[in-house]
């Protein structure tokens, strides 16, 4: 039951991909972040990778100066990433388990196998008063270790839902997310969600998965913006984050 106002955080990685393709500064990431916020988004997400193929470490510094909503930095916690996050002090850090060469995030953490590593990293960030979120598949068994690790939130990795959305397996797949979210809530862990959420599938997810605090949306939103314009699209996504939205 979707009772809460879910926050929309816009992932601007693809803006950086577009800029880097030509080598100049168009589109300008700082201006894009300012606009996206002024159009009503409640957060800006970036995922810098070690090869800096879209977001560069320098971008994080520049964005830190203009993001007055929630700044969410996601990435694989190698030493450079940890240093970057501690230096820029975002509202939230989202830890993703994908190794440096990955095209995109494609699986959640195994919190049992990586327990010690996650525990150390989360402790560092929490000491710096940065909210921590851990990228997770819809698997309730991964939650007890996370509670012990001390993570503030999980980010449910929604690709499997997005793929099932237009098939007869949709509700079956959704059940895994519902169960994971319910268990997280009983453990005092907040819920974020992201990956392949779009104008079609977003509201149905939020309507059925209880208490999603924030969704992070990049690729689909940017593609939609090419068609409908950025201001419209931020509003369209925000509308779908409202409990009372109906198609």
C-alpha positions as CSV (number, residue, x, y, z in Angstrom):
1,X,0.0,0.0,0.0
2,X,1.6,3.2,-1.3
3,X,1.0,5.7,1.5
4,X,4.1,7.7,1.5
5,X,5.5,10.3,-0.9
6,X,8.4,8.6,-2.6
7,X,11.3,10.9,-3.4
8,X,12.6,11.1,-7.0
9,X,16.4,11.1,-7.3
10,X,17.6,11.6,-10.9
11,X,20.7,9.8,-12.0
12,X,22.6,12.0,-14.4
13,X,25.2,9.5,-15.6
14,X,23.8,9.5,-19.1
15,X,24.2,13.3,-19.3
16,X,27.9,12.7,-18.7
17,X,28.0,10.0,-21.3
18,X,26.6,12.4,-23.8
19,X,29.0,15.2,-22.9
20,X,32.0,12.8,-23.0
21,X,31.1,11.6,-26.5
22,X,32.1,15.1,-27.9
23,X,34.8,16.1,-25.4
24,X,33.4,19.5,-24.6
25,X,31.1,20.6,-21.8
26,X,27.7,20.1,-23.5
27,X,25.5,19.1,-21.8
28,X,26.8,20.9,-18.7
29,X,26.3,18.6,-15.8
30,X,26.1,21.3,-13.2
31,X,23.5,23.2,-15.1
32,X,21.6,20.0,-15.7
33,X,21.6,19.2,-11.9
34,X,20.4,22.8,-11.2
35,X,17.5,22.5,-13.7
36,X,16.5,19.0,-12.6
37,X,16.2,20.3,-9.0
38,X,14.4,23.4,-10.0
39,X,11.9,21.2,-11.9
40,X,11.1,19.4,-8.7
41,X,13.4,16.4,-8.3
42,X,14.2,15.7,-4.7
43,X,17.7,14.3,-5.4
44,X,20.6,13.9,-7.8
45,X,22.4,10.6,-8.1
46,X,25.8,9.9,-9.7
47,X,27.7,6.7,-10.1
48,X,31.4,7.5,-10.8
49,X,33.3,4.5,-12.1
50,X,37.1,4.0,-11.9
51,X,37.5,4.5,-15.7
52,X,35.5,7.8,-15.4
53,X,33.6,6.8,-18.6
54,X,30.7,8.9,-17.7
55,X,30.8,10.7,-14.3
56,X,34.3,11.9,-13.5
57,X,35.6,12.4,-10.0
58,X,35.9,16.1,-10.7
59,X,32.2,16.2,-11.5
60,X,31.4,15.0,-8.0
61,X,33.3,18.0,-6.6
62,X,31.4,20.4,-9.0
63,X,28.0,18.9,-8.3
64,X,28.5,19.0,-4.5
65,X,28.5,22.8,-4.7
66,X,25.0,22.9,-6.4
67,X,23.1,19.9,-5.2
68,X,20.9,21.4,-2.4
69,X,18.4,18.4,-2.5
70,X,19.7,15.0,-1.6
71,X,23.1,14.1,-3.2
72,X,23.4,10.3,-3.6
73,X,26.8,8.9,-4.7
74,X,26.8,5.3,-5.7
75,X,29.6,3.0,-6.5
76,X,31.9,0.1,-5.7
77,X,33.7,0.8,-2.4
78,X,37.3,0.7,-3.5
79,X,39.8,3.1,-1.8
80,X,39.4,5.9,-4.3
81,X,35.6,5.8,-4.1
82,X,35.6,5.8,-0.3
83,X,38.0,8.8,-0.3
84,X,35.8,10.6,-2.8
85,X,32.6,10.1,-0.7
86,X,34.3,11.1,2.5
87,X,35.7,14.2,0.9
88,X,32.4,15.3,-0.7
89,X,30.0,14.2,2.1
90,X,26.8,13.5,0.2
91,X,23.5,12.9,1.9
92,X,23.7,9.2,1.0
93,X,26.2,6.7,-0.3
94,X,24.8,3.7,-2.2
95,X,27.2,0.7,-2.2
96,X,27.1,-1.4,-5.4
97,X,28.9,-4.7,-5.7
98,X,29.8,-4.5,-9.4
99,X,33.5,-4.7,-10.2
100,X,35.2,-1.8,-12.0
101,X,34.7,-3.2,-15.5
102,X,31.0,-3.7,-15.4
103,X,28.7,-2.1,-18.0
104,X,26.0,-1.4,-15.4
105,X,25.0,-2.7,-12.0
106,X,23.6,-6.2,-12.6
107,X,23.3,-7.8,-9.2
108,X,23.0,-7.0,-5.5
109,X,25.4,-7.7,-2.7
110,X,25.8,-11.1,-1.0
111,X,25.8,-9.7,2.5
112,X,27.0,-13.0,4.0
113,X,30.1,-13.4,1.8
114,X,31.0,-9.7,2.0
115,X,29.9,-9.2,5.6
116,X,33.3,-7.9,7.0
117,X,34.0,-5.6,4.1
118,X,30.6,-4.0,4.2
119,X,30.7,-3.7,8.0
120,X,34.0,-1.8,7.8
121,X,32.8,0.5,5.0
122,X,29.4,1.3,6.5
123,X,31.0,2.1,9.8
124,X,33.4,4.6,8.1
125,X,30.5,6.4,6.3
126,X,28.2,6.4,9.3
127,X,31.0,7.9,11.4
128,X,31.1,10.7,8.8
129,X,27.3,11.0,9.2
130,X,26.5,9.9,5.6
131,X,23.4,7.8,5.2
132,X,24.3,4.4,3.8
133,X,22.3,2.3,1.4
134,X,23.3,-1.2,0.1
135,X,22.2,-2.4,-3.4
136,X,20.3,-5.6,-2.9
137,X,18.4,-8.3,-4.9
138,X,14.9,-9.1,-3.7
139,X,16.2,-11.7,-1.3
140,X,15.0,-11.5,2.4
141,X,17.9,-13.7,3.5
142,X,20.4,-10.9,2.9
143,X,18.7,-8.6,5.4
144,X,19.7,-10.0,8.8
145,X,23.4,-9.5,8.1
146,X,22.7,-6.0,6.8
147,X,21.0,-5.1,10.1
148,X,24.1,-6.2,11.9
149,X,26.3,-4.3,9.4
150,X,24.3,-1.2,10.4
151,X,23.2,-0.1,6.9
152,X,20.5,2.6,7.0
153,X,18.8,1.5,3.8
154,X,18.7,-1.0,0.9
155,X,18.3,-0.1,-2.7
156,X,16.1,-2.8,-4.3
157,X,17.6,-3.8,-7.6
158,X,14.5,-3.7,-9.8
159,X,15.7,-5.0,-13.2
160,X,13.9,-8.4,-12.7
161,X,10.6,-6.5,-12.0
162,X,11.1,-4.3,-15.1
163,X,11.7,-7.3,-17.3
164,X,8.6,-9.2,-15.9
165,X,6.4,-6.1,-16.0
166,X,4.7,-6.8,-19.3
167,X,4.5,-10.6,-18.8
168,X,2.2,-12.8,-16.8
169,X,5.0,-13.2,-14.2
170,X,4.8,-9.7,-13.0
171,X,3.0,-10.2,-9.7
172,X,5.0,-13.3,-8.9
173,X,8.2,-11.4,-9.3
174,X,6.8,-8.5,-7.4
175,X,6.1,-10.7,-4.4
176,X,9.9,-11.2,-3.9
177,X,10.2,-7.4,-3.6
178,X,7.2,-7.1,-1.3
179,X,8.6,-9.7,1.1
180,X,12.1,-8.2,1.1
181,X,10.7,-4.7,1.8
182,X,8.4,-6.0,4.6
183,X,11.3,-7.8,6.3
184,X,13.6,-4.7,5.9
185,X,11.0,-2.5,7.6
186,X,10.7,-4.9,10.5
187,X,14.5,-4.7,10.9
188,X,14.4,-0.9,10.8
189,X,16.0,-0.6,7.4
190,X,14.6,2.0,4.9
191,X,13.9,1.1,1.3
192,X,15.1,2.7,-1.9
193,X,14.6,1.2,-5.4
194,X,16.2,1.6,-8.8
195,X,17.3,0.2,-12.1
196,X,15.1,0.1,-15.3
197,X,12.1,1.8,-13.6
198,X,10.3,3.9,-16.1
199,X,7.0,5.8,-16.8
200,X,5.2,2.5,-17.5
201,X,6.3,0.4,-14.6
202,X,7.1,2.8,-11.8
203,X,3.7,3.5,-10.2
204,X,2.7,-0.2,-10.1
205,X,5.9,-1.0,-8.2
206,X,5.4,1.8,-5.7
207,X,1.7,0.9,-5.2
208,X,2.6,-2.7,-4.3
209,X,5.9,-2.5,-2.5
210,X,5.4,-0.9,0.9
211,X,7.3,2.2,2.1
212,X,9.7,2.9,-0.8
213,X,11.4,6.1,0.4
214,X,13.3,7.0,-2.8
215,X,13.6,5.8,-6.4
216,X,16.7,6.6,-8.4
217,X,16.0,6.9,-12.2
218,X,18.5,7.7,-14.9
219,X,18.5,6.1,-18.3
220,X,14.7,6.0,-18.9
221,X,14.2,9.5,-17.6
222,X,16.9,10.9,-19.9
223,X,15.4,9.0,-22.9
224,X,12.0,10.3,-22.1
225,X,13.4,13.8,-21.8
226,X,14.6,13.7,-25.4
227,X,11.0,13.1,-26.4
228,X,9.0,15.1,-24.0
229,X,11.4,17.7,-22.6
230,X,13.1,17.6,-19.2
231,X,10.8,19.8,-17.2
232,X,7.7,17.7,-18.3
233,X,9.5,14.4,-17.6
234,X,10.6,15.3,-14.1
235,X,6.9,16.2,-13.4
236,X,5.7,13.0,-15.0
237,X,8.0,10.9,-12.9
238,X,7.1,12.8,-9.7
239,X,3.4,12.4,-10.4
240,X,3.9,8.6,-10.5
241,X,5.6,8.8,-7.1
242,X,2.4,10.1,-5.6
243,X,0.2,7.7,-3.7
244,X,-3.0,9.0,-5.4
245,X,-1.6,8.7,-9.0
246,X,-3.8,6.7,-11.4
247,X,-3.0,5.9,-14.9
